[in-house]
Every structure is written in structure tokens, then in C-alpha cells.
Amino acid sequence: MMINNNLKKEILTKCHELGVKIVGFAPVERWQNSPKKLANKFNKWIPRDYWPTSIYPEAQTVIVIGLPVPLPIIETAPSIYYHELYNTINNLLDQKAYEIATYLTSNGYPSINLPRDAYTNIDELIKNPFAFFSHKHAAYLAGLGSFGQNNVLLTPQYGPRVRFTSIFTTAKIKPDPLKNIDYCTHCNKCAVNCPVEAIPSENTSTGNIQPVDKILCAKHSKKLREKNIAPCGICIKNCPVGDDRETYQRT
């Protein structure tokens, strides 16, 4: 299948119409063969079961879209305010991804959108702390940023204060270049401020991604959900990365 350069322009126009400013394109081959030039190093690469082609075998390209979380709201986290905004952004992502997938399908490129939270419930996440697909890894492979010490994707525009979701399409679209830039400052603020000490505090400044204790994090999230103030958000609001800090004068 030939790469359709015009289609990429059409998708970007559609995203602009939908108010989606963060968009990236990654070929499915980036999951199958770990790119050599990456900002971060991983102890283990993404297992085959979590590749796009394991979910939708016909997929050729993964389109990743993101919506920012306004900094002044996340500064209240954990709170009912952030909890409600989080749900609003999730719903918006689902709707916009559905519209993009439907648009592509109606134009002859069968496509599917994935839910932004790819797991059943928090109890199952505690038992097995893996979603069936990682949108943050998809965003990473679509050239949208690099990983921070807290294992969250950092973008130059908003730091970690972005929610992502993905669309799998049969269209072969010109990929965006990978960013071989480590945006993490290795300041340790995420680790120091984590209420359950789930984030490793080693400051190696080498780009190595140390595993976060996902079970500790999930258990804490469950407690917050019982109070209707999940997610936690503390490591995200303490991250100094992102142009939004200057926008909101939170430098």
C-alpha cells in the first residue's frame, strides 16, 4: 500500500476542526522493531500482545491525539474539581477519536478508535497492572514527547498534563519523526512528592526509565475513588516541564 500524503493533511484539518491540537502518526512497525534513536532506554520492550496489530491485524498506522489538562485545575489535585475535569477530557477524547475513525472509514480506510482507559476497573488493575494498550507509548512512538521519571509522557507544550487516545487505521500515512530529546529534568520532584513512594528516586540523568510501582499507585487511586477525588495527579502537577507553566505564570 502506498503512503497517502494528502490524507495526512485531511486528518490534520479534521483534528483542527475538532479542536485537537496534539496529533502524531506512527507506523505499526515501530512496535515490532524498537527504533534505535530513542530519548529513553527501556529494560523490556513492548510485548507482542500489546502491539496494534495484535488488536487490529489490518492496522498500518496509529494516530494519537491528545487534549491538555489546564494547569490551574490540576494544581488542586487530588480534588473533585480535577476528578470532574478528568472525566470530561476522557469523554471528549472518546468522542473525537470516534469521529476521526468514522471519517477515515467512510473515506475507504477502515479504522477503529480505542478507549482512553484500556482496562476494566481499578480492582483488576491492582491484580494485573497492565492496560491492553498503552496510549503513552503510542504517543512516544508518534514523536509527541519523551518519558519522565514518573513514567508519564512529557510533551514540550504541556509537560505531563495531557490525556491521550489512539486510532488504528488501515491507511498507510507518512509517520512523524521520533523526538530524540529527553524532556525530563530529573529533578526528583515527582518522586519526592509521591504520597505512596511509588516512583523511584534515583537521579541518573541517563534517560533510563525505572519501573514505577503500579500496584502501589493503583491502590492509592482506589482509595481516592472511594472519595470521588481520583486520579491522584500529584506527580503531574509538580512536574516543571511544559510551556503551559509560562502561559499560566507558574514558572
N, C-alpha and C positions, 0 to 999 in steps of 0.2 A: 504494500500500500504506500502511495506517495504522500509526502508531507504536504498538508494543505496550509499554505501561509496566509491566505485570505481568511480562512476560518478562524485563525487566532485573532485577527483584527476584529472579526464579527463578535467573538466571545468577549473580548475586552470591551467592546462597545456595549454589549448586553450587560456586562458586570457594572459598567459605569451607569447605565440606566437604572440598575437595581441598587445603586449606592454602595457597591462593593469596590473598595479602593485597593485592597490587598489581594492579588491574584498571582498564582505561579503555576507553571506547567512542568511536569516531569514525565519522561518516558518510563514505562514499566521496567525496562532493562536496568534502571538504576537500583531496583530492589534485588534483582537477580545477580548483579555484579557490582559489588561495593566500589564506588568511584574512588580513584586513587587520591585525588585532590579534594580533601575534606577538611573543614576547620576543626573538627573534633575527632578523637580516636575512641573506638568502642572495643570493649573486651569481647563482645559477641555481636555479630551482625544480625539483621532482622531474619528470624526463622522463616522458612518457606511457607508455613501455614498462614503467615501474616502478610504475604505478598499480595498485591492487587489481583494478579492472575489466579491466585488460589481462591479468590472470592468471585471474580468475574473473568473467566478464562479468555474472553474475547477482548479484554481491555488492552488498549495500546498506549493511552496517555492518562495520567492522573492530573486533574485540575484542582488546585487547592485554593479555597477562598477564605478570607479572614475578616473579622469585624473587631474593632478595638473596644476595649473596656475603658471608659473615661477615668482618668487618674483620681480626681477628687472623690469619686464614688468608691473606688476600690480602697482608698485610704481609710474608709470606715470599716473595712473588713476585719473580722467576721461580723456581719450585721444583716438585718432584714433588708436594708437598702441594697446591699451588694447581692444578696440572695435573689431578690426580685429582678434586678438588672441582669444577673447571670442567666436566669430562666428566659428573660426577654431576648437576649442575644442568641441563646441556643435556638429558640423558636424562629427567629429571623434567619439564622444560618440554614436551618432545615428548609424554610420556605424558598430562600434564594437559590440554594443548591438544587432543589426540586425544579424550579423554573429553568435553571440553566440546563439540567439534564433533559427536561422535556423539550426545550428549544433545540438541543442537539439531535434528539431522537426524531423530532418532527422534520428535521432537515436531512434525514438519511444517515445519521450517525448514532446508532443505538447507544444509550448511556444510562447510568444509574447514579443516584446520589446516596451517600452513606449518612447514617445518623451521626451527629456530632459527639455523642457519648456512646461508644460502641461496646457497652456491657449491660447486663440485665439490671442488677441492683447492687447496692453497696455491700450487702452480705456476701454475695457471690464474688465480689471484687476482693473482699478480705480473704476468702478461701483460695482464690486464684487471681492474683493482682495483674491481670492482663486483659486488655480490650481486644476484640477480634481484628481491629485495625487501628494503627497509630496515625492520627492526623498530624501530630507534631513532627513525626519522622517524614511524613509526606511533604509537609511544608519545608522541612530541611532539604529534602531531595529536589524540591521545586525552586531552590535558591532564595527562599524568603528570609533566612537567618541562620543562626547557629545555636547550639545548646548552651544553657547556663549551668551553673553548679547545682541548681535545684532541678535539673533535668527537664526544664521547660524551655520551649523555643524562644530565643531572643530576636526581636526584629529591630532594625535601626530606628524605625519610626516610633514604636510604642514599647520597646523592650519586651517583657513577657506578657504585657497586658493586651493580648489578642486571643480570641477564640477562633478555631479553625474547623473546617469540614472539607470533605473531598467529593469529587465527581469522577467516576470512572467512565471513560468514553472509548469507543472503537475507532475514533478518529485519530490519525497519526498527526500530531501537532508539533511544531518546532519547539523544543524544550527551552526553558530559561537556564542561563548559566548558573552553576553552583557558586556560592559565595565562600571562598576560602579565607574567611575572616572570622576570628573568634571575638564575638561582641562582649563576652563575659569579662568583667574587670577582675574577677577572682577576689572580690572584696570581703567575702565571707558573711555579708550581711544576711543573706538568706539562711545560712546555716545557724548563725548566732541567734537569729530571731525565731527560728522554727520552734513552736511550742512543745513539740514532742521529740525534738532532736532527731528527725528522720533524715536530715541532709548531712552528708559527710563534710567535715570542716577543714579537710586538708586543702591547703592552698599551694597547688603545684604549678599553676600558670602554664601548663603544658597543653591544654586543650583536651586532656583525658576526661572522660565522663565517668565518674564514680557512681555506682548504683545508689539511688535513694531507697530508703526502707519503705516500700509501697504499702506494706501491711500496717505499719505504724500510722502512716498518713491516712489510709482508708479508715482505720478505727477511729481516728480523731475526727474525720469527716462524718462518720456515723453519729458521733456524739453531737456534733454541730447540727446535723439534720434533725435530730430529735428536738432541737430548739428553733428550727426553721431559720438558721443563720449559716448554713453551709453554702458554698465551699469556704475553706479557711482563708486563702488569699494572702496570708501574711508574707510569705516569701516573695510573692509577686509585687506587693505594694512597697516592699523595702528595696527592690532592685533599682539601682541608679541608672540603668541603661534605658535609652529611649529619648527621642526628640520631644515627646509629649511632656517631659519634665520642664523643658524650657517653655513650651506652649502655655503650661499652667503655672509657670514660675515656681516650680518645685525643685529647683536645682540645688 
